């Protein structure tokens, strides 16, 4: 951790004393610390995920005055991040709030969240930034090939240990669903594209009296259904769990005519991503057995995979 203190001091001019690891989220490519100086507390993130444009968009949104978007602390040279070992180091003010993925949101907070996401979708970044935004998640490009590799390994090779044996059993139990995800794909939507967070489930929402949307690594320029799909079922406690909460969200978001083929496309893409990446992490770690439990939820009744194929 001493190297992280040095990076933060040299790159951002912050003399960090206490530095504590934070274990939240599914991004194995990222490490996060809570960092305290004499006067303030910060979130320090070192990540190889996503693209640089995500941080540029987050900074633009925060500078535009949209509440609930964390500001990025600038480097000593005025940048939004520094690089170490091909990973970006970013610093934001620490949000001392509860994680909505664990505590949920009240109806009033769901409405506030709807307002926030609508403002993100209505944002008009400069043309240079808009043109630089990816049109698809960088993760999605490698998912089909990785899925086929997992299919081959889990159906034809002997398991290396008990955890892999359990994973193979889950894979076999849901083979029809997994095959459907790997082989069927809805056509890509051609509806208008807006700035999308691309991962706006409640695991990326903090509440400290205000609703905050964090983790902007994966921002894309896509139809709004890319984000709204997360509000329409299949996410368990990471999305609205009642009609009341769904209504509250859209009360804040406002009137919108959803393009159902676009919802289907992004739901399918996310379901396949979740199945493949949780299975991969169950093989490689960390938290291998927890990953199998999450995979069961994705594949089981009411999960995103079956909803994507319905």
ABEGO torsion letter per residue (X at the ends): XAAAAAAAAAAAGBBBBBBBBBBBEABAABBBBBBBBAABBBBBBBBABEBAAAAAAAAAAAAAGBBGBBBBBBBAAGBABBBBGGBBBBBBBBBBBBBAAAAEBBAAAAAAAAAAAAAAAABBBBAAAAAABBABBAAAAAAAAAAAAAAAAAAABBBABAAAAAAAAAAAAAAAAAAAAAABBBBBBABBBBBBAGBABAAABBBAGBBBBBGAAABBBBBAAAAAAAAAEGAEAABBABAAAAAAAAAAAEBBBBBAAAAAAAAAAAAAAAAAAAAAAAAAOBGAAAAAAAAAAAABBGBAAAAAAX
